[in-house]
């Protein structure tokens, strides 16, 4: 059966090509080489890669690396890697570089420190692009403890009635305290929106609050939010590994 090609903003997720890119910077500041840290004798980033490969809607998974050591360490795991510019200031820039050489319609940006990534969340994220109004999408958890609300390392998101992001916060505001959801650093973009986003200047709020996604909101790019019961905590420090083992 032949399918008629539709304009990008009218394509269904069955006809769109979707790829996942995992930006994997080797020398992270708080936990150097954490992407290669072994969990059950397998590098952390490989767990993310293999989970993403089980997504029903992802056509390809690529690890965007910045160091030959990463390439060499990952060879035996038979994962797909692409070397990217070491000077990139963010993982999103690394994802964008990889996407330029693909014919993907939707690009999913996955965190290399999320070894327990749920592939169903990826599919739910991609399904949001059935709506032609969705330019960019992310995930948030309904579960948010009192400690997390006051933790500046836990990013909170406020939603409108249609589940589009209104604002992202590190520090809670008392008048908003009942409306926060726990933001997870998983994103999906239409390819043209990713190109647009990475070519925009850093916005005032992005610089002030150190939250890259505020650049999108400040420039009129809408962010649809997929809600899940809870989100997994990323591995940021060696202490997180200790908690993981428990």
C-alpha positions as a LaTeX table, in Angstrom:
\begin{tabular}{lrrr}
\hline
Residue & $x$ (\AA) & $y$ (\AA) & $z$ (\AA) \\
\hline
Unk1 & 0.00 & 0.00 & 0.00 \\
Unk2 & 1.36 & 3.43 & $-0.95$ \\
Unk3 & 1.05 & 6.41 & 1.37 \\
Unk4 & 0.84 & 9.93 & 0.04 \\
Unk5 & 3.58 & 12.15 & 1.43 \\
Unk6 & 2.20 & 14.90 & 3.66 \\
Unk7 & 3.71 & 18.23 & 4.68 \\
Unk8 & 5.74 & 17.90 & 7.88 \\
Unk9 & 3.12 & 19.58 & 10.07 \\
Unk10 & 0.46 & 17.16 & 8.78 \\
Unk11 & 2.42 & 13.91 & 8.89 \\
Unk12 & 1.43 & 11.14 & 11.27 \\
Unk13 & 4.04 & 9.53 & 13.49 \\
Unk14 & 3.72 & 6.41 & 11.32 \\
Unk15 & 5.14 & 8.28 & 8.32 \\
Unk16 & 7.60 & 10.58 & 10.09 \\
Unk17 & 11.19 & 9.47 & 10.56 \\
Unk18 & 12.23 & 9.77 & 14.19 \\
Unk19 & 15.73 & 9.45 & 15.60 \\
Unk20 & 17.10 & 9.59 & 19.12 \\
Unk21 & 20.41 & 11.32 & 19.82 \\
Unk22 & 22.24 & 10.91 & 23.13 \\
Unk23 & 24.74 & 13.74 & 23.71 \\
Unk24 & 27.62 & 12.16 & 25.59 \\
Unk25 & 30.25 & 14.60 & 26.82 \\
Unk26 & 33.09 & 12.66 & 28.44 \\
Unk27 & 34.46 & 15.18 & 30.91 \\
Unk28 & 31.44 & 16.31 & 32.91 \\
Unk29 & 32.35 & 18.60 & 35.80 \\
Unk30 & 30.61 & 16.95 & 38.75 \\
Unk31 & 31.26 & 13.35 & 37.71 \\
Unk32 & 34.03 & 13.01 & 35.09 \\
Unk33 & 33.58 & 10.13 & 32.65 \\
Unk34 & 30.22 & 9.22 & 34.19 \\
Unk35 & 28.82 & 8.21 & 30.79 \\
Unk36 & 31.29 & 5.30 & 30.82 \\
Unk37 & 30.73 & 4.36 & 34.47 \\
Unk38 & 29.83 & 0.65 & 34.58 \\
Unk39 & 26.38 & $-0.34$ & 35.81 \\
Unk40 & 26.03 & $-4.13$ & 35.84 \\
Unk41 & 29.34 & $-4.19$ & 33.91 \\
Unk42 & 27.94 & $-2.05$ & 31.10 \\
Unk43 & 28.68 & 1.67 & 30.52 \\
Unk44 & 25.87 & 3.93 & 31.68 \\
Unk45 & 25.31 & 5.44 & 28.23 \\
Unk46 & 24.92 & 1.97 & 26.69 \\
Unk47 & 21.94 & 1.30 & 28.97 \\
Unk48 & 20.33 & 4.47 & 27.63 \\
Unk49 & 21.12 & 3.46 & 24.04 \\
Unk50 & 19.71 & $-0.05$ & 24.42 \\
Unk51 & 16.54 & 1.19 & 26.11 \\
Unk52 & 16.00 & 3.72 & 23.32 \\
Unk53 & 16.43 & 0.99 & 20.70 \\
Unk54 & 13.37 & $-0.79$ & 22.09 \\
Unk55 & 11.15 & 2.22 & 21.33 \\
Unk56 & 8.53 & 1.32 & 18.73 \\
Unk57 & 8.69 & 4.71 & 16.99 \\
Unk58 & 12.44 & 5.39 & 16.88 \\
Unk59 & 14.12 & 4.59 & 13.57 \\
Unk60 & 17.71 & 5.11 & 14.70 \\
Unk61 & 19.70 & 5.85 & 17.86 \\
Unk62 & 22.99 & 7.75 & 17.81 \\
Unk63 & 25.42 & 8.60 & 20.61 \\
Unk64 & 26.92 & 12.04 & 19.94 \\
Unk65 & 30.41 & 11.89 & 21.45 \\
Unk66 & 33.23 & 14.41 & 21.84 \\
Unk67 & 36.26 & 12.26 & 22.61 \\
Unk68 & 38.08 & 9.33 & 21.00 \\
Unk69 & 38.24 & 7.59 & 24.37 \\
Unk70 & 34.45 & 7.29 & 24.36 \\
Unk71 & 34.48 & 5.83 & 20.85 \\
Unk72 & 37.11 & 3.25 & 21.80 \\
Unk73 & 35.33 & 2.25 & 25.01 \\
Unk74 & 32.00 & 1.79 & 23.24 \\
Unk75 & 33.27 & $-0.24$ & 20.27 \\
Unk76 & 32.65 & $-3.61$ & 21.88 \\
Unk77 & 29.03 & $-2.72$ & 22.61 \\
Unk78 & 28.22 & $-2.20$ & 18.92 \\
Unk79 & 26.49 & 1.13 & 19.39 \\
Unk80 & 26.32 & 3.85 & 16.76 \\
Unk81 & 28.47 & 6.87 & 17.56 \\
Unk82 & 29.11 & 10.17 & 15.79 \\
Unk83 & 32.01 & 12.44 & 16.71 \\
Unk84 & 30.89 & 16.02 & 17.35 \\
Unk85 & 32.66 & 19.33 & 17.93 \\
Unk86 & 34.27 & 19.44 & 21.37 \\
Unk87 & 33.53 & 23.17 & 21.66 \\
Unk88 & 29.74 & 22.80 & 21.91 \\
Unk89 & 28.39 & 24.55 & 24.99 \\
Unk90 & 25.35 & 22.28 & 25.43 \\
Unk91 & 24.06 & 18.82 & 24.65 \\
Unk92 & 21.36 & 20.37 & 22.46 \\
Unk93 & 24.04 & 21.86 & 20.19 \\
Unk94 & 25.60 & 18.41 & 19.92 \\
Unk95 & 22.22 & 16.88 & 19.01 \\
Unk96 & 21.64 & 19.57 & 16.40 \\
Unk97 & 25.01 & 18.89 & 14.75 \\
Unk98 & 24.12 & 15.21 & 14.36 \\
Unk99 & 20.61 & 15.96 & 13.08 \\
Unk100 & 21.90 & 18.10 & 10.20 \\
Unk101 & 23.23 & 14.99 & 8.47 \\
Unk102 & 19.96 & 13.05 & 8.75 \\
Unk103 & 16.60 & 13.17 & 7.02 \\
Unk104 & 14.73 & 12.84 & 10.32 \\
Unk105 & 11.48 & 14.72 & 10.86 \\
Unk106 & 11.53 & 14.49 & 14.67 \\
Unk107 & 14.66 & 14.37 & 16.82 \\
Unk108 & 14.58 & 13.11 & 20.41 \\
Unk109 & 17.26 & 14.36 & 22.79 \\
Unk110 & 18.02 & 11.79 & 25.51 \\
Unk111 & 20.23 & 12.22 & 28.55 \\
Unk112 & 23.26 & 9.94 & 28.80 \\
Unk113 & 22.86 & 9.66 & 32.58 \\
Unk114 & 19.34 & 8.13 & 32.54 \\
Unk115 & 20.14 & 4.37 & 32.57 \\
Unk116 & 16.57 & 3.43 & 33.49 \\
Unk117 & 14.93 & 5.38 & 30.70 \\
Unk118 & 11.43 & 4.08 & 29.92 \\
Unk119 & 11.16 & 3.61 & 26.12 \\
Unk120 & 7.38 & 4.02 & 26.36 \\
Unk121 & 7.98 & 7.64 & 27.34 \\
Unk122 & 9.88 & 8.16 & 24.08 \\
Unk123 & 6.91 & 6.85 & 22.11 \\
Unk124 & 4.48 & 9.01 & 24.05 \\
Unk125 & 6.67 & 12.02 & 23.36 \\
Unk126 & 6.80 & 11.30 & 19.63 \\
Unk127 & 3.04 & 10.75 & 19.46 \\
Unk128 & 2.53 & 14.37 & 20.53 \\
Unk129 & 3.72 & 15.40 & 17.06 \\
Unk130 & 0.47 & 14.10 & 15.59 \\
Unk131 & $-0.72$ & 17.56 & 16.62 \\
Unk132 & 0.56 & 20.08 & 14.04 \\
Unk133 & 0.74 & 22.76 & 16.76 \\
Unk134 & 3.43 & 20.84 & 18.65 \\
Unk135 & 6.90 & 22.19 & 17.85 \\
Unk136 & 8.81 & 20.81 & 20.81 \\
Unk137 & 7.91 & 18.40 & 23.61 \\
Unk138 & 9.28 & 17.26 & 26.95 \\
Unk139 & 8.34 & 15.09 & 29.95 \\
Unk140 & 7.34 & 15.84 & 33.53 \\
Unk141 & 6.39 & 13.70 & 36.51 \\
Unk142 & 3.30 & 14.20 & 38.64 \\
Unk143 & 5.16 & 13.06 & 41.74 \\
Unk144 & 7.13 & 15.87 & 43.41 \\
Unk145 & 8.19 & 15.58 & 47.04 \\
Unk146 & 8.54 & 18.52 & 49.43 \\
Unk147 & 12.31 & 18.07 & 49.33 \\
Unk148 & 12.33 & 18.14 & 45.53 \\
Unk149 & 10.23 & 21.29 & 45.40 \\
Unk150 & 12.87 & 23.13 & 47.43 \\
Unk151 & 15.86 & 21.53 & 45.68 \\
Unk152 & 17.31 & 23.95 & 43.11 \\
Unk153 & 18.74 & 20.98 & 41.19 \\
Unk154 & 15.21 & 19.67 & 40.60 \\
Unk155 & 13.67 & 21.66 & 37.77 \\
Unk156 & 9.96 & 22.35 & 38.09 \\
Unk157 & 7.54 & 23.14 & 35.27 \\
Unk158 & 4.20 & 24.95 & 35.27 \\
Unk159 & 1.56 & 23.99 & 32.69 \\
Unk160 & $-1.44$ & 25.62 & 31.07 \\
Unk161 & $-4.78$ & 23.87 & 30.55 \\
Unk162 & $-3.54$ & 22.31 & 27.29 \\
Unk163 & $-0.36$ & 20.96 & 28.96 \\
Unk164 & 1.98 & 23.41 & 27.31 \\
Unk165 & 4.80 & 24.75 & 29.50 \\
Unk166 & 4.23 & 28.21 & 30.95 \\
Unk167 & 7.47 & 28.45 & 32.93 \\
Unk168 & 10.36 & 26.44 & 34.34 \\
Unk169 & 11.69 & 27.08 & 37.85 \\
Unk170 & 14.58 & 26.07 & 40.03 \\
Unk171 & 13.39 & 27.98 & 43.08 \\
Unk172 & 9.68 & 27.69 & 43.88 \\
Unk173 & 7.39 & 30.70 & 44.12 \\
Unk174 & 4.86 & 30.47 & 46.95 \\
Unk175 & 1.92 & 31.49 & 44.79 \\
Unk176 & 2.72 & 28.69 & 42.34 \\
Unk177 & 3.60 & 25.92 & 44.79 \\
Unk178 & 0.50 & 23.84 & 44.05 \\
Unk179 & 1.05 & 23.74 & 40.30 \\
Unk180 & 4.54 & 22.31 & 39.85 \\
Unk181 & 5.49 & 19.14 & 38.01 \\
Unk182 & 8.91 & 17.44 & 38.10 \\
Unk183 & 10.61 & 18.20 & 34.81 \\
Unk184 & 12.69 & 15.50 & 33.12 \\
Unk185 & 15.45 & 16.44 & 30.70 \\
Unk186 & 14.06 & 14.55 & 27.72 \\
Unk187 & 13.13 & 16.60 & 24.67 \\
Unk188 & 11.80 & 16.07 & 21.17 \\
Unk189 & 11.78 & 18.64 & 18.37 \\
Unk190 & 10.68 & 18.99 & 14.80 \\
Unk191 & 13.92 & 19.26 & 12.85 \\
Unk192 & 13.30 & 22.84 & 11.69 \\
Unk193 & 12.51 & 23.91 & 15.26 \\
Unk194 & 15.74 & 22.35 & 16.57 \\
Unk195 & 17.68 & 24.25 & 13.89 \\
Unk196 & 15.88 & 27.46 & 14.83 \\
Unk197 & 16.42 & 26.94 & 18.56 \\
Unk198 & 20.16 & 26.33 & 18.33 \\
Unk199 & 20.63 & 29.41 & 16.14 \\
Unk200 & 18.89 & 31.73 & 18.60 \\
Unk201 & 20.91 & 33.88 & 20.98 \\
Unk202 & 20.88 & 32.93 & 24.64 \\
Unk203 & 17.85 & 34.64 & 26.14 \\
Unk204 & 17.80 & 36.84 & 29.22 \\
Unk205 & 15.85 & 34.31 & 31.31 \\
Unk206 & 17.98 & 31.42 & 30.13 \\
Unk207 & 21.08 & 33.23 & 31.30 \\
Unk208 & 19.47 & 34.38 & 34.55 \\
Unk209 & 18.03 & 31.02 & 35.62 \\
Unk210 & 20.51 & 28.70 & 33.82 \\
Unk211 & 17.70 & 26.81 & 32.10 \\
Unk212 & 18.19 & 26.33 & 28.38 \\
Unk213 & 14.52 & 25.56 & 27.69 \\
Unk214 & 13.60 & 29.13 & 28.65 \\
Unk215 & 15.19 & 30.21 & 25.37 \\
Unk216 & 12.34 & 28.46 & 23.58 \\
Unk217 & 9.60 & 30.09 & 25.66 \\
Unk218 & 11.26 & 33.51 & 25.42 \\
Unk219 & 11.23 & 33.19 & 21.61 \\
Unk220 & 7.68 & 31.94 & 21.21 \\
Unk221 & 8.46 & 28.25 & 20.69 \\
Unk222 & 5.79 & 26.22 & 22.45 \\
Unk223 & 6.75 & 23.19 & 24.56 \\
Unk224 & 4.17 & 20.43 & 25.00 \\
Unk225 & 4.57 & 18.44 & 28.22 \\
Unk226 & 3.85 & 14.72 & 28.52 \\
Unk227 & 2.91 & 13.78 & 32.08 \\
Unk228 & 3.96 & 10.54 & 33.71 \\
Unk229 & 3.50 & 9.29 & 37.26 \\
Unk230 & 7.12 & 9.88 & 38.18 \\
Unk231 & 10.48 & 10.54 & 36.58 \\
Unk232 & 13.76 & 8.82 & 37.35 \\
Unk233 & 16.54 & 10.85 & 38.90 \\
Unk234 & 19.55 & 11.24 & 36.64 \\
Unk235 & 23.01 & 10.15 & 37.78 \\
Unk236 & 24.87 & 13.37 & 38.55 \\
Unk237 & 27.39 & 12.34 & 41.22 \\
Unk238 & 29.10 & 9.30 & 42.72 \\
Unk239 & 26.66 & 9.60 & 45.61 \\
Unk240 & 23.84 & 8.95 & 43.16 \\
Unk241 & 25.56 & 5.69 & 42.21 \\
Unk242 & 25.56 & 4.70 & 45.88 \\
Unk243 & 21.83 & 5.37 & 46.07 \\
Unk244 & 21.34 & 3.38 & 42.88 \\
Unk245 & 23.09 & 0.35 & 44.40 \\
Unk246 & 20.81 & 0.53 & 47.43 \\
\hline
\end{tabular}
